[in-house]
């Protein structure tokens, strides 16, 4: 009987990292390809999930924004970007497709989408509130597009940040928790 209790505790504890996911990796690895020319360079990360992210670089001279980088990367290789041009309101990025890029499945009822983050060093990230067309790039900047779930009852912000493990929707966590209680009750 004690073994079942220990197994139940191990199961519950194994769920805690998903409930309190934090950054577990940084964006290191090979650059898929580069686009543009010039002396300035920005790195763009397309983060489908923790084990499924891709890095690109964009080079330019003069002035460039986040959309200039994405559009150039889209035209230069296999990354396909679905976007809508809202004129003076800028570009809205709706989706990314890349060979091997699979969006994490948060569950049927989850609200999902791409969160847009910026960083000067690839480590300290902030959610971009102005949009890709209004993001002025500087040499050495990083942009990250993160496939995330949203809790629209709390805020319009994505739940997952760059480099963080995807967190299952709250209902999934609740089901896992109830399963552990069932195992415990069954063993008593």
URSULMO-V47644 format. One record per backbone hydrogen bond with DSSP energy under -0.5 kcal/mol. NH is the residue of the N-H (numbers start at 1). CO is the residue of the C=O. Records with the same first field share a line. If there is no record, write none. Layout:
# URSULMO-V47644
NH = CO, CO
This chain:
# URSULMO-V47644
5 = 1
6 = 2
7 = 3
8 = 4
9 = 5
10 = 6
11 = 7
12 = 8
13 = 9
14 = 10
15 = 11, 12
16 = 12, 13
17 = 13
19 = 15
20 = 16
21 = 18
24 = 163
25 = 163
27 = 122
28 = 26
32 = 55
33 = 55
35 = 57
37 = 59
40 = 60
42 = 58
43 = 141
44 = 56
45 = 143
46 = 54
47 = 45, 145
48 = 46, 52
49 = 52
52 = 49
54 = 46
55 = 30
56 = 44
57 = 33
58 = 42
59 = 35
60 = 40
66 = 132, 135
67 = 132
69 = 65
70 = 66
71 = 67
72 = 68
73 = 69
74 = 70
75 = 71
76 = 72
77 = 73, 74
80 = 78, 97
82 = 95
83 = 81
84 = 92
86 = 84, 90
89 = 86
90 = 87
92 = 84
93 = 91
94 = 82, 92
95 = 82
97 = 80
101 = 98
102 = 100
104 = 48
106 = 104
110 = 107
111 = 150
112 = 110
113 = 148
115 = 113, 146
117 = 115, 144
118 = 126
119 = 142
125 = 123
126 = 118
128 = 116
129 = 127
134 = 131
135 = 132
136 = 134
137 = 64
140 = 41
141 = 138
142 = 119
143 = 43
144 = 117
145 = 45
146 = 115, 144
147 = 47
148 = 113, 146
150 = 111
151 = 157
152 = 150
154 = 151
155 = 151
159 = 149
164 = 161
165 = 22
168 = 166
169 = 106
172 = 169
173 = 169
174 = 170
175 = 171
176 = 172
177 = 173
178 = 174
179 = 175
180 = 176
181 = 177
182 = 178
183 = 179
184 = 180
185 = 181
186 = 182
187 = 183
188 = 184, 185
